[in-house]
Amino acid sequence: MIILLVAVVFIASLAVYRLYSIKKVLLTFSGNGLIVGDGIGSYEDGVQGVHTGFTRSGGIFLDLNESSRFLYIKFEDAYWKDDMLRDIRPLLLSKNYRVILGIQVSEKSITDMSIGESLEPDVAALLYDGETGELIGSIARMLTSNTVYLSSSWMVVQPPPQPPMVLYQDGHLRLTRTGSDTWVLEGAAWFSLRLSSKDMGSRPPTYYVKLSLEITVNLKSLV
């Protein structure tokens, strides 16, 4: 069993939040930044094995773990640091990754945000190799959440802030509600990164990587 220390419960608990149960969640990654889409278009729930929706706590998730689709992450173009905050060479290749991604704002559902409101969200993802499906590790950027989730195969437990405040403040991610059914997440920021380990007796070291992205979230009516 792999024990993986990640960041926040919303990427593990994929129970769909039913407030907007008559609408599908679509995520569109722009070509800007170090985390980009696969060029096919939006990621839509139920299409090509993609799962999207609202988490139990009102965040947004994207699950590509059983999908034929990917995200391309340009890890080799990113800045990296070790646990002593020293610059290091990239530890992961730039290539396709299947991900389970979560986006959460503090103390409320993103659907409670006002139009024009902009907040700093917690963001976390599990990373799977795009070819083999092997669990590679996790990335996390969070300031407000402090949650533990246990399942039969892995564990989520990590107190904020992650990454350390000196890196957290070097960059930003902003989630802005731009319309009644539209949000945009954009920015460049440092994430904590842990690589998976099969050694039950050891805690995997933490590294830090600075990544940029731009995601548009839309709700698509089913009626």
C-alpha positions in Angstrom: 0.0 0.0 0.0 1.3 3.4 -0.9 0.9 6.1 1.8 1.0 9.4 0.0 1.0 12.7 1.9 -0.9 15.2 -0.1 -2.7 18.4 0.8 -6.4 18.5 1.1 -9.4 16.3 1.2 -11.3 17.5 -1.8 -9.1 15.6 -4.3 -9.8 12.4 -2.4 -13.5 12.8 -1.7 -15.1 13.0 -5.1 -18.7 12.9 -3.9 -20.5 15.3 -6.2 -21.9 18.4 -4.6 -25.6 18.5 -5.6 -26.3 22.2 -5.6 -25.7 22.3 -9.3 -26.7 18.7 -10.1 -28.5 19.7 -13.3 -25.4 21.2 -14.8 -22.1 19.7 -16.0 -18.8 21.1 -15.0 -16.4 21.9 -17.9 -12.7 22.8 -17.4 -10.8 24.4 -20.3 -7.0 24.8 -20.0 -5.4 27.6 -22.1 -2.2 27.1 -23.9 -0.5 29.5 -21.6 1.6 28.4 -18.7 3.4 25.2 -17.6 0.2 23.1 -17.1 -1.7 22.9 -20.3 -4.4 20.8 -21.9 -4.0 18.0 -24.4 -5.3 20.1 -27.3 -8.6 18.3 -27.7 -10.7 20.9 -26.0 -12.6 21.2 -22.7 -12.7 18.4 -20.1 -16.3 17.4 -19.7 -17.8 15.0 -17.2 -18.7 11.6 -18.8 -16.8 12.3 -22.0 -13.8 10.0 -22.8 -13.7 8.8 -19.2 -13.4 12.3 -17.7 -15.0 13.0 -14.3 -15.6 16.5 -13.2 -18.0 18.1 -10.6 -18.4 19.7 -7.3 -16.9 18.1 -4.2 -18.8 17.7 -1.0 -17.3 21.0 0.4 -18.2 23.0 -2.7 -14.9 22.8 -4.6 -14.2 21.7 -8.1 -12.5 18.5 -9.1 -11.1 17.0 -12.4 -10.4 13.3 -12.4 -8.5 11.9 -15.4 -7.2 8.8 -13.7 -9.5 6.5 -15.8 -9.6 8.7 -18.8 -7.9 8.6 -22.2 -7.1 12.3 -21.8 -4.2 14.0 -20.1 -2.7 17.2 -19.0 0.8 18.2 -20.3 3.0 19.5 -17.5 6.2 21.2 -18.4 8.2 20.2 -15.4 11.6 20.6 -17.1 10.8 24.3 -17.8 9.9 25.0 -14.1 12.0 26.3 -11.2 12.7 23.7 -8.6 14.0 23.8 -5.0 14.8 21.1 -2.4 13.6 20.9 1.2 16.4 23.4 2.2 15.1 25.8 -0.5 18.2 25.4 -2.6 17.8 25.4 -6.4 17.9 22.0 -8.0 17.5 20.4 -11.4 14.0 19.2 -12.4 13.0 15.9 -10.9 10.1 15.1 -13.3 10.0 15.0 -17.1 7.8 17.3 -19.2 5.2 14.9 -20.5 1.5 13.8 -20.3 0.1 13.1 -16.8 -3.2 11.9 -15.7 -4.3 13.9 -12.7 -6.9 14.2 -10.0 -7.1 17.9 -9.4 -9.0 19.8 -6.7 -9.7 23.6 -6.4 -11.2 24.9 -3.1 -11.8 28.3 -1.6 -11.9 28.8 2.2 -15.0 28.3 4.2 -17.5 28.3 1.4 -18.5 26.8 -1.9 -17.2 28.5 -5.0 -20.8 28.9 -6.1 -21.2 31.3 -3.1 -18.6 33.7 -4.6 -20.0 37.0 -6.0 -19.5 37.8 -9.7 -16.3 39.7 -9.9 -15.0 38.3 -6.6 -11.4 37.0 -6.6 -9.9 34.7 -4.0 -6.7 32.8 -3.4 -7.7 29.1 -3.6 -6.2 25.9 -2.2 -5.1 23.7 -5.1 -3.9 20.1 -5.0 -3.4 17.3 -7.5 -2.4 13.6 -7.6 -0.1 12.9 -10.6 -0.2 9.6 -12.5 2.1 8.7 -15.4 0.3 9.2 -18.7 1.6 5.9 -20.2 1.8 3.5 -17.3 -0.8 4.9 -14.9 1.7 4.7 -12.1 1.1 7.1 -9.2 4.0 9.5 -9.4 3.3 11.9 -6.5 1.3 15.0 -5.5 1.5 18.7 -5.7 -0.2 21.1 -3.3 -0.6 24.8 -2.7 -2.7 25.6 0.4 -3.0 28.1 3.2 -6.3 27.5 4.8 -7.2 23.8 4.8 -6.1 21.4 7.5 -7.9 18.2 6.8 -7.3 14.5 7.1 -8.8 11.9 4.8 -8.3 8.1 5.1 -9.2 5.5 2.5 -8.2 1.9 1.9 -5.2 2.8 -0.2 -3.7 6.1 0.7 -3.8 9.0 3.2 -4.2 12.7 2.9 -2.7 14.7 5.8 -0.6 17.8 5.7 -1.0 21.0 7.7 -0.8 24.4 5.9 0.9 26.4 4.7 2.3 24.5 1.9 4.7 25.5 0.4 6.5 27.4 3.2 5.3 31.0 3.5 8.5 32.4 1.9 7.7 30.5 -1.3 3.9 30.8 -0.9 4.2 34.6 -1.2 6.5 34.4 -4.2 3.7 34.2 -6.8 0.0 33.9 -6.8 -3.1 31.9 -7.9 -6.4 33.7 -8.2 -9.8 32.2 -8.7 -12.2 34.8 -10.1 -16.0 34.4 -10.7 -16.4 36.1 -14.0 -20.1 35.3 -14.6 -23.0 33.4 -13.1 -21.7 30.1 -14.5 -18.0 30.9 -15.1 -14.8 31.1 -13.0 -11.2 31.6 -14.1 -8.2 30.3 -12.2 -4.9 31.8 -13.3 -1.4 32.6 -12.0 2.1 31.3 -11.3 3.0 29.9 -7.9 5.1 27.5 -5.9 3.7 24.1 -5.0 4.9 21.5 -2.6 5.7 18.3 -4.3 6.0 14.8 -2.9 7.0 11.8 -4.9 5.3 8.5 -4.1 7.1 5.9 -2.1 6.4 2.2 -1.5 8.5 2.2 1.6 5.9 2.2 4.4 8.5 3.1 7.0 9.7 6.4 5.4 8.3 9.8 4.8 9.1 10.9 1.2 11.1 14.2 1.0 9.3 17.4 0.0 10.4 19.4 -3.0 9.0 22.6 -4.4 8.2 23.5 -8.0 6.9 26.7 -9.5 4.1 26.2 -12.0 1.7 28.4 -14.0 -1.7 27.8 -15.4 -4.9 29.3 -16.7 -8.2 27.3 -16.3 -11.7 28.4 -17.2 -14.5 26.6 -15.4 -18.0 26.6 -17.0 -21.3 25.1 -15.9 -23.2 23.5 -18.8 -26.9 23.1 -18.5 -28.3 19.7 -19.2 -31.8 20.9 -19.8 
